[in-house]
Amino acid sequence: MQTIVVTLIVFACFAYAAQALMPAALRRALARWLTSWPHWPAPVARRLQRAARRFESGCGCEGCDRPAKAATAVNQPQSIHIQRRRP
């Protein structure tokens, strides 16, 4: 029984890691392929349809789709404060 539980946990961790590291184009193609099966429960089917339509950057940082105004504010010079260590 313990082996079965551990196997399920390892498989779930593998599936999550594979999904997280998978390129976005491959993730969308896989979601499109999985939506073709009509017997998914309604919440799973909705999530797969959303994933098939969603466009994401590959890195997941959401930095590329920021407005240009916000990106220029980040590039402003910033002052550096150095604090001396006390002996």
N, C-alpha and C positions, 0 to 999 in steps of 0.2 A: 504494500500500500504506500509506504514511504517513497519507494522508487517511482511510482506513478505520479505522486504529487510533485516530486523534485523534477521529473521529466516535463510535466506541464509547466512548471515555473520557468525552467530553462528555455522551453520552446516559446513561452510568452515573452521572455526577455530577448530572445533572438529575433522574434518578429518585430518587436518594438525598435530594437537597434537597427535592423535592416530597413525598416520604414523611415527612421529618422536620418539615416545616412544615404538613403536612396536619392538619386537625382530627381528633381521636381518633374521633369518630363516623363521619366519612367514611372514615377508615383501616380501621375495623372493617367497614363496609359493603363496601368494596373487597375486603377479605380474604374476606368471606363470598361475594362474587360470584366471586372467583377460585377458591375451593374447589369450586365446582360443576363445574369442568373435571376429569374423572377421570384425565387422563393425566400429572399432575405426578409427578416422582420422589418417593419416600417422604420424604426429608428436607424437601423444599420443601412437600409436602402437610402434614406435621406442623407446620411453622412457620406456614403459612397458617391452619391450624385453631387454633393457639394464639393467633394475632393476632386471629382472628375472635371468640374467647371473652374475650380480655383486656379488662379495664376499666382505663383509664389516665386521669389528669387531662390536660387539654389542653396544659398548659405543660411537662410532662415533668420538673418539679422534684421531684415526690413530696413536696411539703410539705403538701398538703391532707390526706393520709391518715395523718399522724403521730398518735399517741395524744395525748389532751388533756394528759396529765401531762408529756410531753416538750415540748409547745408552751408550757406555763406556765413550765417551767424556762428557756426562752429569754428570756422576758419579765422575768426578774429583773434588778434594777439591777446595773450593772457599774461598777466604778471606772475612772476615766480617768487614765492616767499620762502626764504631759507631761514631756518631757525638753528641756532648754534646749540650744540650739546653742552650741557653744564657738567663739569667734572665732579 
